[in-house]
């Protein structure tokens, strides 16, 4: 795990969980990201800590230029944080998470079970999203489909400024690439993957497989 804003060379920190299941690894990384963001939060990292009922109440009956979705969940649930991270790349919506500890507040909002998703519209109206299975995929898909919610336009990336740089040195902007063209780097990357990764999964090649590979190498050499 490599933390953001590392000042010097590091090999990162190696973490080993209870198992190698995808869900375990994903949840472990989310926890790292949440704890990391409490120190020095990377600009693109959204807040992952839960909000309080008083914070949610202050959002009601206020006009806004975006939707606000609140995922109510138990303390051990990761659904809210997963949905928050799913919607990072989308604009006109803000996603937060809240815990089910304030039972009276949940009852007031009509939330009978968690995880549940509560939506505050730009015009201030609000309500529980019904008929949704309490799963990350259902919550994220629904929020992405709301009117006006769309993927953010990616701006040209800028290389980070080097430390102790001379004054007057301009920051280099990454060169735009033409998506209609095929670049040598892509060809080299594809050949590297095929020869060093995919081919390496076969201990031996013989018969039809060997002939196919020989034909491929012949064509590659010609073109």
C-alpha positions as CSV (number, residue, x, y, z in Angstrom):
1,X,0.0,0.0,0.0
2,X,1.5,3.3,-1.1
3,X,0.3,6.4,0.7
4,X,-0.3,9.7,-1.3
5,X,2.2,12.5,-1.0
6,X,5.1,10.2,-0.2
7,X,8.2,12.5,0.1
8,X,10.9,9.9,-0.6
9,X,11.3,6.5,-2.2
10,X,9.4,3.7,-0.5
11,X,8.6,0.1,-1.4
12,X,5.2,0.6,0.2
13,X,3.8,-1.3,3.2
14,X,2.8,-4.9,2.8
15,X,-0.5,-6.0,4.3
16,X,-1.8,-9.5,4.6
17,X,-5.4,-10.1,5.5
18,X,-7.2,-13.2,6.8
19,X,-7.7,-14.5,3.3
20,X,-7.3,-13.6,-0.3
21,X,-11.0,-13.3,-1.1
22,X,-11.8,-10.3,-3.3
23,X,-14.3,-8.9,-0.8
24,X,-11.7,-9.1,2.0
25,X,-9.0,-7.3,0.0
26,X,-11.5,-4.6,-1.2
27,X,-12.7,-3.9,2.3
28,X,-9.2,-3.8,3.7
29,X,-8.2,-1.2,1.0
30,X,-11.2,0.9,1.8
31,X,-10.3,0.9,5.4
32,X,-6.7,2.0,4.5
33,X,-8.1,4.7,2.3
34,X,-10.4,6.0,5.0
35,X,-7.7,6.0,7.7
36,X,-5.2,7.6,5.2
37,X,-7.7,10.4,4.4
38,X,-7.8,11.4,8.0
39,X,-4.1,12.4,7.8
40,X,-3.5,14.1,4.5
41,X,-6.4,13.6,2.2
42,X,-5.7,13.3,-1.5
43,X,-7.8,15.9,-3.4
44,X,-9.7,13.2,-5.4
45,X,-10.5,11.2,-2.3
46,X,-14.1,11.8,-1.0
47,X,-14.8,11.8,2.8
48,X,-15.6,8.2,3.9
49,X,-16.5,8.9,7.5
50,X,-20.2,8.7,8.5
51,X,-22.2,11.9,8.9
52,X,-24.5,12.6,11.9
53,X,-28.3,13.0,11.8
54,X,-27.9,16.7,12.5
55,X,-25.8,17.1,9.4
56,X,-28.5,15.4,7.3
57,X,-31.3,17.5,8.7
58,X,-29.5,20.6,7.7
59,X,-29.6,19.5,4.1
60,X,-33.4,19.2,4.0
61,X,-35.6,21.9,2.4
62,X,-32.5,23.6,0.8
63,X,-32.2,24.1,-2.9
64,X,-29.0,22.8,-4.3
65,X,-27.4,22.3,-7.7
66,X,-26.8,18.5,-7.1
67,X,-28.4,15.4,-5.6
68,X,-27.3,14.2,-2.2
69,X,-27.6,10.5,-1.5
70,X,-27.2,9.1,2.0
71,X,-26.6,5.4,2.5
72,X,-27.8,4.3,6.0
73,X,-26.0,1.2,7.2
74,X,-24.7,-0.7,10.2
75,X,-21.2,0.0,11.6
76,X,-19.8,-3.1,10.0
77,X,-21.2,-2.5,6.6
78,X,-19.0,-1.3,3.6
79,X,-21.8,-0.7,1.2
80,X,-21.9,3.1,1.8
81,X,-18.2,3.5,1.3
82,X,-18.3,1.4,-1.9
83,X,-21.1,3.4,-3.3
84,X,-19.3,6.7,-2.5
85,X,-16.2,5.4,-4.3
86,X,-18.3,4.2,-7.2
87,X,-19.7,7.7,-7.8
88,X,-16.4,9.6,-7.5
89,X,-16.3,10.0,-11.3
90,X,-19.8,11.4,-11.5
91,X,-21.0,15.0,-11.2
92,X,-24.2,16.5,-9.9
93,X,-24.4,14.1,-7.1
94,X,-22.8,13.8,-3.6
95,X,-22.9,10.5,-1.7
96,X,-22.5,10.2,2.1
97,X,-23.0,7.4,4.6
98,X,-24.7,7.4,8.0
99,X,-24.9,4.7,10.7
100,X,-28.1,3.3,12.0
101,X,-27.3,4.2,15.6
102,X,-30.0,6.9,15.8
103,X,-33.0,4.7,15.7
104,X,-35.5,7.5,16.3
105,X,-34.1,9.5,13.3
106,X,-34.3,6.4,11.1
107,X,-37.9,5.9,12.1
108,X,-38.7,9.5,11.4
109,X,-37.4,9.0,7.8
110,X,-39.3,5.8,7.4
111,X,-36.2,3.6,7.2
112,X,-37.1,0.2,8.5
113,X,-34.0,-1.7,7.6
114,X,-30.4,-1.1,6.5
115,X,-28.6,-0.7,4.2
116,X,-31.0,1.8,2.7
117,X,-30.5,4.7,0.4
118,X,-32.1,8.1,1.1
119,X,-32.2,10.8,-1.7
120,X,-32.3,14.6,-1.4
121,X,-33.3,16.2,-4.7
122,X,-31.8,19.5,-5.9
123,X,-35.1,21.2,-5.2
124,X,-35.0,20.2,-1.6
125,X,-37.6,17.4,-1.7
126,X,-36.4,14.1,-0.2
127,X,-37.4,10.5,0.5
128,X,-36.3,6.9,0.7
129,X,-35.6,5.1,-2.5
130,X,-37.9,2.2,-2.4
131,X,-37.9,-1.2,-4.3
132,X,-34.1,-1.3,-4.4
133,X,-32.2,-4.4,-3.2
134,X,-29.9,-3.5,-0.4
135,X,-26.8,-4.0,-2.5
136,X,-23.9,-1.8,-3.7
137,X,-24.6,-2.6,-7.3
138,X,-28.3,-1.6,-7.2
139,X,-27.6,1.6,-5.2
140,X,-24.8,2.7,-7.6
141,X,-26.6,1.9,-10.8
142,X,-29.7,3.8,-9.6
143,X,-27.8,6.9,-8.6
144,X,-25.8,6.9,-11.9
145,X,-29.1,6.8,-13.8
146,X,-30.6,10.0,-12.2
147,X,-31.3,12.9,-14.6
148,X,-28.3,15.1,-14.9
149,X,-25.9,12.7,-13.2
150,X,-23.1,12.0,-15.7
151,X,-19.4,11.2,-15.8
152,X,-17.0,14.1,-15.2
153,X,-15.0,15.3,-18.1
154,X,-11.4,14.4,-17.6
155,X,-9.1,17.4,-17.9
156,X,-5.5,17.0,-19.2
157,X,-3.3,15.7,-16.4
158,X,-0.4,17.7,-15.2
159,X,2.8,16.2,-14.0
160,X,3.5,16.9,-10.3
161,X,6.0,19.8,-9.8
162,X,9.4,18.6,-8.8
163,X,10.8,19.7,-5.5
164,X,13.4,22.5,-5.4
165,X,12.7,23.3,-9.0
166,X,14.2,26.4,-10.6
167,X,11.9,29.4,-10.7
168,X,10.3,30.0,-14.1
169,X,10.2,26.3,-15.0
170,X,6.8,25.5,-16.6
171,X,4.8,22.5,-15.6
172,X,4.7,20.0,-18.4
173,X,1.2,19.0,-19.6
174,X,0.8,15.5,-20.8
175,X,0.5,15.3,-24.5
176,X,-3.0,14.6,-25.9
177,X,-3.2,11.4,-27.9
178,X,-5.3,10.7,-31.0
179,X,-7.7,7.8,-30.2
180,X,-8.2,7.1,-33.9
181,X,-4.5,6.1,-34.4
182,X,-2.6,3.0,-33.3
183,X,0.6,3.8,-31.4
184,X,3.7,1.7,-31.3
185,X,3.5,1.7,-27.5
186,X,0.2,-0.1,-27.7
187,X,1.6,-2.7,-30.1
188,X,4.6,-3.3,-27.9
189,X,2.4,-3.6,-24.8
190,X,0.1,-6.1,-26.6
191,X,3.0,-8.2,-27.8
192,X,4.6,-8.1,-24.4
193,X,1.4,-9.3,-22.7
194,X,0.9,-12.1,-25.3
195,X,4.5,-13.4,-25.2
196,X,5.4,-12.9,-21.6
197,X,2.0,-13.4,-19.9
198,X,-0.5,-15.4,-21.9
199,X,2.1,-17.6,-23.6
200,X,3.8,-18.3,-20.3
201,X,0.6,-19.9,-19.0
202,X,1.3,-22.8,-21.3
203,X,4.1,-25.2,-20.2
204,X,4.3,-26.7,-23.7
205,X,3.0,-25.9,-27.2
206,X,2.4,-28.7,-29.7
207,X,0.2,-29.7,-32.6
208,X,-2.4,-27.2,-33.7
209,X,-1.4,-24.7,-30.9
210,X,2.2,-24.7,-31.9
211,X,1.3,-24.2,-35.6
212,X,-1.0,-21.3,-34.6
213,X,1.8,-19.7,-32.7
214,X,4.3,-20.1,-35.5
215,X,1.9,-18.6,-38.0
216,X,1.3,-15.7,-35.6
217,X,5.0,-15.0,-35.3
218,X,5.5,-15.2,-39.1
219,X,2.7,-12.7,-39.6
220,X,4.0,-10.4,-36.9
221,X,7.4,-10.4,-38.5
222,X,6.0,-9.6,-41.9
223,X,3.8,-6.7,-40.9
